[in-house]
Each structure stands twice: as structure tokens, then as C-alpha cells.
Amino acid sequence: MYKFLRFFTLVAIFCFAGNAFADQKVGYVEVERILKEAPQIAEIGKKLESEFSSRTAELTKLQKQIKDQESSGTAKEQDLNNLKYEFDRKQRELNEDVNNRKNEELASFQDKVNKVVTSIADSEGYDLVLYNGIAYFSKRIDMTDKVLKALAKPAQ
């Protein structure tokens, strides 16, 4: 994805080089800032936390059971090893599931950001909008605040 964006950026710069570049309206969106400040990011975190809370609680309970057996010294080594194995397996599965869901949610959010950027670019007459991967950009072309404002508005 980033290689494509870099390639696209270079092509765009060469296409609009020289005098033609002065006649074009160019915008820039700082993706890192969007990911930090957009209200949807906190919502995604809460949604995932809620979705996986029962499995997280189960892992916490299992971890406590392991610690109790270790500290009491009454556990059979085989039983304790089985509990540890089960804990590790469930923790791996949970991490994979959380990462998959997080990626799904972020992809959906990225689609929304792209639609907002396209909408702003169309309505304000931008000829080119660039994302991260830029060595320098002027605040004059930074449209990140506009994107964040649009993302903060309730869905219509």
C-alpha cells in the first residue's frame, strides 16, 4: 500500500511539475493525526474491548487459577502444565481474533476517511490530495483539520 502511495506521489509530482503545478490545487492529509484524533478510533477500541471482554475475563480467571495452584504447591505438575498450555493457546487465539477484528474495523474506517477526503476534494476543487510519505508539506495545503471535522459529524 505504501509503495503504491509513494509511486502515486512521484507520478503526481512529475505530472504537475513546472508551471502547470502552480495552477493546481493540492491538498495533504496527515494520516497519523487522523488515527490519533478521530473520534471513531476510540469507538473502535471500546467496541473491540466490549466484544472480547468475556474471553479476556476467562483468560484472567485461568491465569489466577494457575497462580493459585503454583502458590499452594498442591497441584500436580501435569495438571499445572495443562492449564498453562490451555492459557497460552487461548491467549494466542484471542490475540489473533482481536487483531483480525481490529484490521476489519480499521479498513472500514479507512474507507470512511477516503470518502470524506474525496468529498472535501470534490467540493473544494482539489486536483490532487496526498497522504503520508511526504518529506515536507506546507500548512497551506494541509486539509487534515477539515477531514477531522467531517469525521466528527454524526453519520447522516
Biotite code that builds the C-alpha atoms (Angstrom):
import biotite.structure as struc

atoms = struc.array([
    struc.Atom([0.000, 0.000, 0.000], chain_id="A", res_id=1, res_name="MET", atom_name="CA", element="C"),
    struc.Atom([2.740, 2.467, 0.972], chain_id="A", res_id=2, res_name="TYR", atom_name="CA", element="C"),
    struc.Atom([4.805, 1.620, -2.104], chain_id="A", res_id=3, res_name="LYS", atom_name="CA", element="C"),
    struc.Atom([1.754, 2.362, -4.222], chain_id="A", res_id=4, res_name="PHE", atom_name="CA", element="C"),
    struc.Atom([1.220, 5.698, -2.457], chain_id="A", res_id=5, res_name="LEU", atom_name="CA", element="C"),
    struc.Atom([4.868, 6.659, -2.899], chain_id="A", res_id=6, res_name="ARG", atom_name="CA", element="C"),
    struc.Atom([4.736, 5.705, -6.552], chain_id="A", res_id=7, res_name="PHE", atom_name="CA", element="C"),
    struc.Atom([1.498, 7.643, -6.999], chain_id="A", res_id=8, res_name="PHE", atom_name="CA", element="C"),
    struc.Atom([3.033, 10.665, -5.268], chain_id="A", res_id=9, res_name="THR", atom_name="CA", element="C"),
    struc.Atom([6.077, 10.651, -7.536], chain_id="A", res_id=10, res_name="LEU", atom_name="CA", element="C"),
    struc.Atom([3.937, 10.280, -10.642], chain_id="A", res_id=11, res_name="VAL", atom_name="CA", element="C"),
    struc.Atom([1.701, 13.103, -9.477], chain_id="A", res_id=12, res_name="ALA", atom_name="CA", element="C"),
    struc.Atom([4.661, 15.382, -8.815], chain_id="A", res_id=13, res_name="ILE", atom_name="CA", element="C"),
    struc.Atom([6.120, 14.751, -12.253], chain_id="A", res_id=14, res_name="PHE", atom_name="CA", element="C"),
    struc.Atom([2.751, 15.219, -13.913], chain_id="A", res_id=15, res_name="CYS", atom_name="CA", element="C"),
    struc.Atom([2.158, 18.550, -12.268], chain_id="A", res_id=16, res_name="PHE", atom_name="CA", element="C"),
    struc.Atom([5.739, 19.837, -12.353], chain_id="A", res_id=17, res_name="ALA", atom_name="CA", element="C"),
    struc.Atom([6.641, 23.281, -13.588], chain_id="A", res_id=18, res_name="GLY", atom_name="CA", element="C"),
    struc.Atom([4.090, 25.957, -14.388], chain_id="A", res_id=19, res_name="ASN", atom_name="CA", element="C"),
    struc.Atom([1.213, 23.518, -14.504], chain_id="A", res_id=20, res_name="ALA", atom_name="CA", element="C"),
    struc.Atom([1.799, 22.781, -10.803], chain_id="A", res_id=21, res_name="PHE", atom_name="CA", element="C"),
    struc.Atom([1.122, 26.407, -9.884], chain_id="A", res_id=22, res_name="ALA", atom_name="CA", element="C"),
    struc.Atom([-2.350, 26.184, -11.426], chain_id="A", res_id=23, res_name="ASP", atom_name="CA", element="C"),
    struc.Atom([-3.321, 23.080, -9.492], chain_id="A", res_id=24, res_name="GLN", atom_name="CA", element="C"),
    struc.Atom([-4.927, 22.922, -6.060], chain_id="A", res_id=25, res_name="LYS", atom_name="CA", element="C"),
    struc.Atom([-3.074, 20.384, -3.932], chain_id="A", res_id=26, res_name="VAL", atom_name="CA", element="C"),
    struc.Atom([-4.057, 19.060, -0.517], chain_id="A", res_id=27, res_name="GLY", atom_name="CA", element="C"),
    struc.Atom([-2.389, 16.913, 2.090], chain_id="A", res_id=28, res_name="TYR", atom_name="CA", element="C"),
    struc.Atom([-3.891, 14.658, 4.779], chain_id="A", res_id=29, res_name="VAL", atom_name="CA", element="C"),
    struc.Atom([-1.790, 13.616, 7.775], chain_id="A", res_id=30, res_name="GLU", atom_name="CA", element="C"),
    struc.Atom([-2.944, 10.032, 8.396], chain_id="A", res_id=31, res_name="VAL", atom_name="CA", element="C"),
    struc.Atom([-1.058, 9.665, 11.700], chain_id="A", res_id=32, res_name="GLU", atom_name="CA", element="C"),
    struc.Atom([-3.029, 12.584, 13.112], chain_id="A", res_id=33, res_name="ARG", atom_name="CA", element="C"),
    struc.Atom([-6.312, 11.175, 11.837], chain_id="A", res_id=34, res_name="ILE", atom_name="CA", element="C"),
    struc.Atom([-5.550, 7.880, 13.604], chain_id="A", res_id=35, res_name="LEU", atom_name="CA", element="C"),
    struc.Atom([-4.819, 9.724, 16.864], chain_id="A", res_id=36, res_name="LYS", atom_name="CA", element="C"),
    struc.Atom([-7.595, 12.310, 16.870], chain_id="A", res_id=37, res_name="GLU", atom_name="CA", element="C"),
    struc.Atom([-10.598, 10.889, 15.030], chain_id="A", res_id=38, res_name="ALA", atom_name="CA", element="C"),
    struc.Atom([-13.451, 10.017, 17.419], chain_id="A", res_id=39, res_name="PRO", atom_name="CA", element="C"),
    struc.Atom([-14.084, 6.756, 15.583], chain_id="A", res_id=40, res_name="GLN", atom_name="CA", element="C"),
    struc.Atom([-10.738, 5.360, 16.765], chain_id="A", res_id=41, res_name="ILE", atom_name="CA", element="C"),
    struc.Atom([-11.823, 5.492, 20.428], chain_id="A", res_id=42, res_name="ALA", atom_name="CA", element="C"),
    struc.Atom([-15.152, 3.945, 19.424], chain_id="A", res_id=43, res_name="GLU", atom_name="CA", element="C"),
    struc.Atom([-13.326, 1.090, 17.683], chain_id="A", res_id=44, res_name="ILE", atom_name="CA", element="C"),
    struc.Atom([-11.289, 0.461, 20.839], chain_id="A", res_id=45, res_name="GLY", atom_name="CA", element="C"),
    struc.Atom([-14.405, 0.389, 23.025], chain_id="A", res_id=46, res_name="LYS", atom_name="CA", element="C"),
    struc.Atom([-16.224, -1.844, 20.567], chain_id="A", res_id=47, res_name="LYS", atom_name="CA", element="C"),
    struc.Atom([-13.394, -4.378, 20.485], chain_id="A", res_id=48, res_name="LEU", atom_name="CA", element="C"),
    struc.Atom([-12.982, -4.268, 24.258], chain_id="A", res_id=49, res_name="GLU", atom_name="CA", element="C"),
    struc.Atom([-16.678, -4.977, 24.706], chain_id="A", res_id=50, res_name="SER", atom_name="CA", element="C"),
    struc.Atom([-16.700, -7.683, 22.049], chain_id="A", res_id=51, res_name="GLU", atom_name="CA", element="C"),
    struc.Atom([-13.830, -9.602, 23.621], chain_id="A", res_id=52, res_name="PHE", atom_name="CA", element="C"),
    struc.Atom([-14.431, -8.831, 27.311], chain_id="A", res_id=53, res_name="SER", atom_name="CA", element="C"),
    struc.Atom([-15.813, -12.281, 28.161], chain_id="A", res_id=54, res_name="SER", atom_name="CA", element="C"),
    struc.Atom([-12.813, -14.035, 26.635], chain_id="A", res_id=55, res_name="ARG", atom_name="CA", element="C"),
    struc.Atom([-10.438, -11.648, 28.392], chain_id="A", res_id=56, res_name="THR", atom_name="CA", element="C"),
    struc.Atom([-12.209, -12.351, 31.695], chain_id="A", res_id=57, res_name="ALA", atom_name="CA", element="C"),
    struc.Atom([-11.899, -16.086, 31.049], chain_id="A", res_id=58, res_name="GLU", atom_name="CA", element="C"),
    struc.Atom([-8.143, -15.685, 30.493], chain_id="A", res_id=59, res_name="LEU", atom_name="CA", element="C"),
    struc.Atom([-7.804, -13.650, 33.676], chain_id="A", res_id=60, res_name="THR", atom_name="CA", element="C"),
    struc.Atom([-9.660, -16.349, 35.608], chain_id="A", res_id=61, res_name="LYS", atom_name="CA", element="C"),
    struc.Atom([-7.450, -19.064, 34.118], chain_id="A", res_id=62, res_name="LEU", atom_name="CA", element="C"),
    struc.Atom([-4.310, -17.088, 34.931], chain_id="A", res_id=63, res_name="GLN", atom_name="CA", element="C"),
    struc.Atom([-5.469, -16.700, 38.557], chain_id="A", res_id=64, res_name="LYS", atom_name="CA", element="C"),
    struc.Atom([-6.156, -20.434, 38.732], chain_id="A", res_id=65, res_name="GLN", atom_name="CA", element="C"),
    struc.Atom([-2.601, -21.144, 37.552], chain_id="A", res_id=66, res_name="ILE", atom_name="CA", element="C"),
    struc.Atom([-1.108, -18.762, 40.120], chain_id="A", res_id=67, res_name="LYS", atom_name="CA", element="C"),
    struc.Atom([-3.227, -20.241, 42.909], chain_id="A", res_id=68, res_name="ASP", atom_name="CA", element="C"),
    struc.Atom([-2.116, -23.760, 42.061], chain_id="A", res_id=69, res_name="GLN", atom_name="CA", element="C"),
    struc.Atom([1.528, -22.698, 41.815], chain_id="A", res_id=70, res_name="GLU", atom_name="CA", element="C"),
    struc.Atom([1.452, -20.916, 45.158], chain_id="A", res_id=71, res_name="SER", atom_name="CA", element="C"),
    struc.Atom([-0.437, -23.661, 47.001], chain_id="A", res_id=72, res_name="SER", atom_name="CA", element="C"),
    struc.Atom([2.048, -26.302, 45.922], chain_id="A", res_id=73, res_name="GLY", atom_name="CA", element="C"),
    struc.Atom([-0.737, -28.901, 45.852], chain_id="A", res_id=74, res_name="THR", atom_name="CA", element="C"),
    struc.Atom([-1.137, -29.026, 42.101], chain_id="A", res_id=75, res_name="ALA", atom_name="CA", element="C"),
    struc.Atom([0.101, -31.946, 40.134], chain_id="A", res_id=76, res_name="LYS", atom_name="CA", element="C"),
    struc.Atom([2.734, -30.905, 37.647], chain_id="A", res_id=77, res_name="GLU", atom_name="CA", element="C"),
    struc.Atom([0.805, -32.422, 34.743], chain_id="A", res_id=78, res_name="GLN", atom_name="CA", element="C"),
    struc.Atom([-2.390, -30.527, 35.668], chain_id="A", res_id=79, res_name="ASP", atom_name="CA", element="C"),
    struc.Atom([-0.463, -27.289, 36.008], chain_id="A", res_id=80, res_name="LEU", atom_name="CA", element="C"),
    struc.Atom([1.254, -27.794, 32.655], chain_id="A", res_id=81, res_name="ASN", atom_name="CA", element="C"),
    struc.Atom([-2.121, -28.496, 31.039], chain_id="A", res_id=82, res_name="ASN", atom_name="CA", element="C"),
    struc.Atom([-3.539, -25.279, 32.487], chain_id="A", res_id=83, res_name="LEU", atom_name="CA", element="C"),
    struc.Atom([-0.538, -23.297, 31.254], chain_id="A", res_id=84, res_name="LYS", atom_name="CA", element="C"),
    struc.Atom([-0.850, -24.837, 27.806], chain_id="A", res_id=85, res_name="TYR", atom_name="CA", element="C"),
    struc.Atom([-4.574, -24.040, 27.693], chain_id="A", res_id=86, res_name="GLU", atom_name="CA", element="C"),
    struc.Atom([-3.893, -20.478, 28.827], chain_id="A", res_id=87, res_name="PHE", atom_name="CA", element="C"),
    struc.Atom([-1.218, -19.949, 26.153], chain_id="A", res_id=88, res_name="ASP", atom_name="CA", element="C"),
    struc.Atom([-3.453, -21.402, 23.442], chain_id="A", res_id=89, res_name="ARG", atom_name="CA", element="C"),
    struc.Atom([-6.443, -19.282, 24.404], chain_id="A", res_id=90, res_name="LYS", atom_name="CA", element="C"),
    struc.Atom([-4.296, -16.176, 24.679], chain_id="A", res_id=91, res_name="GLN", atom_name="CA", element="C"),
    struc.Atom([-2.869, -16.740, 21.173], chain_id="A", res_id=92, res_name="ARG", atom_name="CA", element="C"),
    struc.Atom([-6.360, -17.310, 19.759], chain_id="A", res_id=93, res_name="GLU", atom_name="CA", element="C"),
    struc.Atom([-7.674, -14.182, 21.453], chain_id="A", res_id=94, res_name="LEU", atom_name="CA", element="C"),
    struc.Atom([-4.779, -12.074, 20.171], chain_id="A", res_id=95, res_name="ASN", atom_name="CA", element="C"),
    struc.Atom([-5.323, -13.343, 16.625], chain_id="A", res_id=96, res_name="GLU", atom_name="CA", element="C"),
    struc.Atom([-9.069, -12.709, 16.787], chain_id="A", res_id=97, res_name="ASP", atom_name="CA", element="C"),
    struc.Atom([-8.601, -9.214, 18.230], chain_id="A", res_id=98, res_name="VAL", atom_name="CA", element="C"),
    struc.Atom([-6.032, -8.355, 15.553], chain_id="A", res_id=99, res_name="ASN", atom_name="CA", element="C"),
    struc.Atom([-8.317, -9.628, 12.786], chain_id="A", res_id=100, res_name="ASN", atom_name="CA", element="C"),
    struc.Atom([-11.289, -7.640, 14.072], chain_id="A", res_id=101, res_name="ARG", atom_name="CA", element="C"),
    struc.Atom([-9.113, -4.550, 14.583], chain_id="A", res_id=102, res_name="LYS", atom_name="CA", element="C"),
    struc.Atom([-7.912, -4.805, 10.985], chain_id="A", res_id=103, res_name="ASN", atom_name="CA", element="C"),
    struc.Atom([-11.522, -5.140, 9.779], chain_id="A", res_id=104, res_name="GLU", atom_name="CA", element="C"),
    struc.Atom([-12.600, -2.089, 11.766], chain_id="A", res_id=105, res_name="GLU", atom_name="CA", element="C"),
    struc.Atom([-9.609, -0.041, 10.604], chain_id="A", res_id=106, res_name="LEU", atom_name="CA", element="C"),
    struc.Atom([-10.265, -0.989, 6.976], chain_id="A", res_id=107, res_name="ALA", atom_name="CA", element="C"),
    struc.Atom([-13.849, 0.191, 7.349], chain_id="A", res_id=108, res_name="SER", atom_name="CA", element="C"),
    struc.Atom([-12.604, 3.413, 8.962], chain_id="A", res_id=109, res_name="PHE", atom_name="CA", element="C"),
    struc.Atom([-10.083, 3.897, 6.151], chain_id="A", res_id=110, res_name="GLN", atom_name="CA", element="C"),
    struc.Atom([-12.910, 3.632, 3.624], chain_id="A", res_id=111, res_name="ASP", atom_name="CA", element="C"),
    struc.Atom([-14.790, 6.325, 5.531], chain_id="A", res_id=112, res_name="LYS", atom_name="CA", element="C"),
    struc.Atom([-11.718, 8.579, 5.606], chain_id="A", res_id=113, res_name="VAL", atom_name="CA", element="C"),
    struc.Atom([-11.230, 8.099, 1.858], chain_id="A", res_id=114, res_name="ASN", atom_name="CA", element="C"),
    struc.Atom([-14.868, 9.054, 1.224], chain_id="A", res_id=115, res_name="LYS", atom_name="CA", element="C"),
    struc.Atom([-14.524, 12.166, 3.392], chain_id="A", res_id=116, res_name="VAL", atom_name="CA", element="C"),
    struc.Atom([-11.300, 13.183, 1.641], chain_id="A", res_id=117, res_name="VAL", atom_name="CA", element="C"),
    struc.Atom([-12.918, 12.639, -1.766], chain_id="A", res_id=118, res_name="THR", atom_name="CA", element="C"),
    struc.Atom([-15.957, 14.650, -0.731], chain_id="A", res_id=119, res_name="SER", atom_name="CA", element="C"),
    struc.Atom([-13.860, 17.574, 0.513], chain_id="A", res_id=120, res_name="ILE", atom_name="CA", element="C"),
    struc.Atom([-11.613, 17.421, -2.552], chain_id="A", res_id=121, res_name="ALA", atom_name="CA", element="C"),
    struc.Atom([-14.624, 17.458, -4.899], chain_id="A", res_id=122, res_name="ASP", atom_name="CA", element="C"),
    struc.Atom([-16.468, 20.231, -3.082], chain_id="A", res_id=123, res_name="SER", atom_name="CA", element="C"),
    struc.Atom([-13.410, 22.477, -2.717], chain_id="A", res_id=124, res_name="GLU", atom_name="CA", element="C"),
    struc.Atom([-11.870, 21.838, -6.132], chain_id="A", res_id=125, res_name="GLY", atom_name="CA", element="C"),
    struc.Atom([-8.689, 19.998, -5.201], chain_id="A", res_id=126, res_name="TYR", atom_name="CA", element="C"),
    struc.Atom([-6.811, 18.499, -8.128], chain_id="A", res_id=127, res_name="ASP", atom_name="CA", element="C"),
    struc.Atom([-4.521, 16.292, -6.036], chain_id="A", res_id=128, res_name="LEU", atom_name="CA", element="C"),
    struc.Atom([-4.623, 15.089, -2.425], chain_id="A", res_id=129, res_name="VAL", atom_name="CA", element="C"),
    struc.Atom([-1.599, 13.372, -0.907], chain_id="A", res_id=130, res_name="LEU", atom_name="CA", element="C"),
    struc.Atom([-1.336, 11.178, 2.171], chain_id="A", res_id=131, res_name="TYR", atom_name="CA", element="C"),
    struc.Atom([1.677, 10.367, 4.393], chain_id="A", res_id=132, res_name="ASN", atom_name="CA", element="C"),
    struc.Atom([5.066, 9.603, 2.923], chain_id="A", res_id=133, res_name="GLY", atom_name="CA", element="C"),
    struc.Atom([5.870, 13.227, 2.131], chain_id="A", res_id=134, res_name="ILE", atom_name="CA", element="C"),
    struc.Atom([9.161, 14.756, 3.259], chain_id="A", res_id=135, res_name="ALA", atom_name="CA", element="C"),
    struc.Atom([7.676, 18.258, 3.617], chain_id="A", res_id=136, res_name="TYR", atom_name="CA", element="C"),
    struc.Atom([4.323, 19.905, 3.210], chain_id="A", res_id=137, res_name="PHE", atom_name="CA", element="C"),
    struc.Atom([3.119, 23.421, 3.795], chain_id="A", res_id=138, res_name="SER", atom_name="CA", element="C"),
    struc.Atom([0.312, 24.038, 6.277], chain_id="A", res_id=139, res_name="LYS", atom_name="CA", element="C"),
    struc.Atom([-1.379, 25.884, 3.407], chain_id="A", res_id=140, res_name="ARG", atom_name="CA", element="C"),
    struc.Atom([-2.222, 22.581, 1.743], chain_id="A", res_id=141, res_name="ILE", atom_name="CA", element="C"),
    struc.Atom([-2.926, 20.609, 4.953], chain_id="A", res_id=142, res_name="ASP", atom_name="CA", element="C"),
    struc.Atom([-6.579, 19.577, 4.927], chain_id="A", res_id=143, res_name="MET", atom_name="CA", element="C"),
    struc.Atom([-6.340, 17.242, 7.936], chain_id="A", res_id=144, res_name="THR", atom_name="CA", element="C"),
    struc.Atom([-8.430, 19.572, 10.130], chain_id="A", res_id=145, res_name="ASP", atom_name="CA", element="C"),
    struc.Atom([-11.228, 19.551, 7.556], chain_id="A", res_id=146, res_name="LYS", atom_name="CA", element="C"),
    struc.Atom([-11.178, 15.755, 7.459], chain_id="A", res_id=147, res_name="VAL", atom_name="CA", element="C"),
    struc.Atom([-11.264, 15.508, 11.267], chain_id="A", res_id=148, res_name="LEU", atom_name="CA", element="C"),
    struc.Atom([-14.213, 17.957, 11.419], chain_id="A", res_id=149, res_name="LYS", atom_name="CA", element="C"),
    struc.Atom([-16.097, 15.911, 8.839], chain_id="A", res_id=150, res_name="ALA", atom_name="CA", element="C"),
    struc.Atom([-15.363, 12.683, 10.696], chain_id="A", res_id=151, res_name="LEU", atom_name="CA", element="C"),
    struc.Atom([-16.599, 14.222, 13.966], chain_id="A", res_id=152, res_name="ALA", atom_name="CA", element="C"),
    struc.Atom([-20.012, 14.986, 12.471], chain_id="A", res_id=153, res_name="LYS", atom_name="CA", element="C"),
    struc.Atom([-22.712, 12.401, 13.196], chain_id="A", res_id=154, res_name="PRO", atom_name="CA", element="C"),
    struc.Atom([-23.433, 9.996, 10.352], chain_id="A", res_id=155, res_name="ALA", atom_name="CA", element="C"),
    struc.Atom([-26.265, 11.133, 8.134], chain_id="A", res_id=156, res_name="GLN", atom_name="CA", element="C"),
])
